[in-house]
């Protein structure tokens, strides 16, 4: 990234957010760029179009499909030598630079550190909602059992859920996790009328106590 370049935000024009057609000889990392991105780079300028990845479950096959979406719909970061929108006048699918005082005001410059921060966050999957990103952020395990263990580690205080959706015979009683089985059920010791009783639950029937919603 050029030290002399200054970052601005440009509005994407009609059709500019469509995926650009494949072109022989284009680098692999540019193959999913949108029309506005390609046009800016073809003019010799740097740009950055932040994206997030989201996992979608196919309604018929239940297969996980990862799709990419823009983080800021309709806008793109552009690095220019100076705040002059004329640099981009020949770019396809691109509108004007965002400015302080309307269409003819001074273009709004974005600190380079902010743009680089977005780039790092995207590279670290911080914007994503996928299994890979949830595992990286330790919100989900690699297997169902690992995920359950993250919520119910050994020794975790629990309460058996008690509401209209949960009618377990031990609903409302408290206890402590002993372990998570290979099947993903939770072995526990439940306080029942002054004594401890061994019980095994589906993870959906219990919750950490005090409740996270409390």
N, C-alpha and C positions, 0 to 999 in steps of 0.2 A: 504494500500500500504506500503510495507516494506521500512523503511528509508534507509536501506543499499543497496537496489536494485538500479542498474543503468540502464538507458534506452538506447536502441540501436534500429537501424532500420534493419530489415531483409527483404530480397527480397523473395517474394512468388514464389515457384517453380511451375512447370507444374502440373496442376490439383489442386493446393493448394487453389485456390479461389472458388472452387465448394462448395456448401452447404454440410455440413457433414450429414450423415444419422442419422435419429432419433435413439435415444438409450434409453432404459428403465432406469429410475432413474435419468436422467440428469436434472439439475435444469431448470426451465422455461426460465430464462434469457439467457441460453446457447443454446436454441433450434434452433436458426437461425445462429449459428456460422459456419464459413467456416472450411474446413479440416485443414488448417494450424493453425487456432486458437485452435481447439479442441486438436490437437496434442501437441501444446506447453503447454496447460493447463494440459493435461494428464501427461506430464513430470514434472509437479509441478512448472512451471514458469508462471508469469503474462504476459499478452500481451494486446494490445489494437489495434483494427482495426477500425479506424474512419469511420463513415458512415454518409451519408446524405439521407434524404427522399425527394422524388419528386412525385408530383401529376401528374398523367397521365389521360387524358380523353379517355374512351373507345370509339373507332371509331363507334361502332354500337349503344350502349346503352346510350352513353354520361355520364355514371356513372364515378365518380371520383375514381381512383385506386391509392393508395399510395404504392410506391415501394422504396426499399432501395438500395443505390449504394455506393460503396467505395469512400471515399474522396480522397485517394491516391492509385490509382489502381496499384496493384502489390507489395505493401509494407505494412509492419506491424510493430508496435512498440513492442519490447520485453524487459522485465526487467530481468537482469541477475546479479549474484553476482560480475562478473568481465567481461572484454571484451574478452571473449573466446568463439568462435563459436562452440567449441566442445560440449558445453552444449546442443546444438540443433541438433547434428548429427543424432539422432534417430527419429527426428520429420518428419512426413510425410508432403509432399507438401511445404517444406520450403527450401529456398536457403541460401546463405551466408549472413553474416552481411555486411552492407555497410561500406566501409572503406575510409580513406583519400587518400591512394596511390594505388588504384587498389585492386585486389583480395587478395594480401598478405600484405596489409598495416594495420595500426592500425585502429580498428573499431571506427566508428564515434559515440561518446556519445552525447545523446540529453538531455538537461537540464530537470530535473524532472518537473519544473514549466511549461515548454512548453507543455509537455504531459498532465499535469493536466489541462492546459488551454484549450487544444483541448477537453478534456473530459467534462469540464464545458460548453464549447460552444455547444457541441453536445447535452448535456442535456437540454440546454436552446433553442434548435431548431434553432440555429444561422446558421447552414449549410443547413437547409431545405428550400424547395420551395413547401409548402403546404398551404392550407387555414389556418390551425391552426397556422403555423409559421408566416404567413403574418398578421394575427390578433394580434398575440403576439407582433410583431414589429411595430404595428399600421400602416401597409401599406394597410390594408384592413379591412372593417367592418364585423360584423357577418352577416349582411344582405346587399343586393344590395343598399338599401337606405342609410345605415350607411356608406358604401364605398363612395357613391356619396357625402354625407355630409362632409366626410373627405377632399375631393378635393374642394368642393364648400360650405364652411361654410357661414353662414349669413354674409353679408357685403363684401364678396369677390369680388374684381374687376374682371370683365370678358370681353372677346371679343368673338363675334360670329365668328366661324371659316370661313375662306374664302380661299378655294382652290378647285381644280378640283373634289374632293370627297365630298365637302360640298357646297351646292347651296341654303342655306337658304335665304329667302327674306331679312333678316336683316344681312347677311354676312358682316363682317368688322366693324360693329357697336359695341360700348362699353357700359358697364353698370355695375350693381351691383346685387349680389344675394340677394334675399329677404328670400327665404326658399326652402327646398326640400320637395316635396309632398310625400304622402304615395305611390304613383305610381313610384316614383323615377325620376320625372321630376323636373326641376329647375325653380322656379318662380323668375323673375328678373325685374328690372327697367332698360330700355335701353334708352340711350341718342339718340334722333332722331330729328335732325334738330332744336336743341335748346330747346327741351322739353323732359320730361321723359315719357316713354310709358311702360305700363306693358306688359310683354311677358313671355311665358313659353316654355322651351326648353328641348329636350332630352339631357342628359349629353354629348353625343358624338358630339353635335353641337356647344359646347362652350368650352372655355379654360380659365384658370386663366390668368390675365393680370397684369403686363407684362408676356408674354409667358414664361414658364419654359425653353423653347428651346432657348430663346433669350440670 
